[in-house]
Amino acid sequence: MNNYEQSGYFYLENFFSENEVAGIEKILIKFHELWLTDHAENYKNGILNSHSLTSGNYLNEEEKITLFNFISQDKFQELLKGIFPNTPIFLNTQLFFDPKSRDQKNYWHRDIQYTGMSVEDQKQAIKTQNVVHFRIPVKSELGIELIPKTHREWDLQKEFDVRNSLKGCNQSDDLERGEIVKLDRGDLLVFSANMIHRGIYGNNRFSLDIIFCDNIPQMKNFVDRNNLPSSKVFEAIRNKKIFDFL
Ligand SMILES: O=C(O)CCC(=O)C(=O)O
């Protein structure tokens, strides 16, 4: 059993072999370099992640198949069974890196606060819904800071004020209940996007996040079908279930 339901996250050291990380590293770097060329302005303005590695034309078919097979690998299937009540779906991928300016502050948030849902609806949704990141660092990184249990529980007042910049608080203010998980190449951090969290910048970090969510209509609204395998690529993927839901 993992610790997801209780804490909202779990951390598995040396989950991947060096070969497994090396098997996707070149693809991630290729995507990142092409993305940076096209998004120089956004990068200059402080953006610290890209997304949708499996759509668009930065990667070729063979590279996408490698990524899809990585995303749906057997070792993940086992973990997903322990997290989701039913077979989840693949939502998206992201790459996280350091912002261009060293002075840029990080920010506490729940991903759900950016969906446009009312606060009351968010409070209800987190009690049952699951949006889960699998963070795969290509380099050692200072990690993520998380507030345990907040994937199911609502904020303390101070936490709410900080992540919403209310009452003179800044989104980067330290929070007492935060726990930092440092990550090395080869490790895996699984955490709920609904919990209160923030990235810790530095070390020229470079991490792949794979996002899975419940197979429910409310979540399917967020699926961009361009991120799913084309019919030709679909045939070449070993484990198809998490991509086969539309
Ligand atoms: O690593 C970060 O900068 C933040 C990560 C995050 O917010 C997320 O994965 O939802």
The ligand as a MOL file (V3000), in Angstrom:
LIG
                    3D

  0  0  0     0  0            999 V3000
M  V30 BEGIN CTAB
M  V30 COUNTS 10 9 0 0 0
M  V30 BEGIN ATOM
M  V30 1 O 7.5120 22.4910 -9.6310 0
M  V30 2 C 6.8340 23.5140 -9.6200 0
M  V30 3 O 7.3220 24.6170 -9.8700 0
M  V30 4 C 5.3900 23.4910 -9.2780 0
M  V30 5 C 4.7910 22.1970 -9.5680 0
M  V30 6 C 3.3360 22.3010 -9.6510 0
M  V30 7 O 2.7740 23.2600 -9.2590 0
M  V30 8 C 2.5520 21.2500 -10.2110 0
M  V30 9 O 3.1420 20.2530 -10.6540 0
M  V30 10 O 1.3220 21.3870 -10.2230 0
M  V30 END ATOM
M  V30 BEGIN BOND
M  V30 1 2 1 2
M  V30 2 1 2 3
M  V30 3 1 2 4
M  V30 4 1 4 5
M  V30 5 1 5 6
M  V30 6 2 6 7
M  V30 7 1 6 8
M  V30 8 2 8 9
M  V30 9 1 8 10
M  V30 END BOND
M  V30 END CTAB
M  END
